[in-house]
Amino acid sequence: MATKIPVTVVTGFLGSGKTTLIRHLLQNNQGRRIAILVNEFGELGIDGELLKSCQVCPEEAKGEDSLPQIVELTNGCLCCTVQEEFLPTMLELLKRRDSIDCIAIETSGLALPKPLVKAFRWHEIRNAATVDAVVTVVDCAAVAAGTFASNPQAIEVQRQADESLEHETPLQELFEDQLACADLVVLNKTDLIDATTQAEVLKLVQQELPRQVKMVTSDRGQIEPTILLGFQAAAEDDLSNRPSHHDTEEDHEHEEEITSTHVVLNRTFEPNALQNQLQVLAKEQDIYRIKGFVAVANKPMRLVLQGVGTRFDQFYDRLWQPEEMPQTRLVFIGRSLNPTTIESQLVALPN
């Protein structure tokens, strides 16, 4: 029987830097033929577009796949965005196993990794692919700010005062589940914190890990591919050592608790004015993540804008293609979003 294709599952909360890490992996693939699956939350495929526009893959050419979301990149890699079609997409990729060295799956920032790992026990996949490793990406700046890292002492104080506060929030549980399933933890965005804070984040993350797990630091997802690949963990056969808050539940979807909305506008924006308005919106509404592409006046390139809370990053990734209409496409992910208010505040901005 042919060797199983190794699959790296990249998980982590919204805005932790998963897409950036995979993009860096593609740009430094060292001759590996890598297939990328992106499971996005929301209707616009922003993350998939970012990977397809990878600098070493400036041209996109659609193959003759029965699944049109699979895109063949010029460096021999494949990229596809999946929503509900994980099994048929995997089966389609496995038909091409002779031209694939490894697969990387970027999960939704709201996804539990363990159910995905379990899927590799399905007989349609088991004999052809194995989970080489689960890589969990952590936003160090967010953890340092007290987001999605528990303080055991504080929880104990709360519990003593009121037993109803013993239970953690679903998002806290999600953060813990993503860590509990990991074979490697990437402490990302270390450029945003100092050495003392980094040591504190390391300690906080270690408290969430149920077993010994390797950890590495990263600035903007720049990790050597040899560190990410080749674990041979066969995670699908090691589920008992990857505890989850939802092991006894038939089905659990965090996406039900969080919604997304998007705005598509055929107009340009001044980047700083747009970012300032988005920061205002993030404060006014319970927005976790903003990401998308922006058309800028007198600029032939597409501006990528990404925000976590009120913290934003922006860069130009590629030229607008001749057949493209330059437009602004933004996805908002959070709780109780007001799409009308979001769009009206953006439309009111001057060009």
Disulfide bonds with the S-S distance in Angstrom:
none
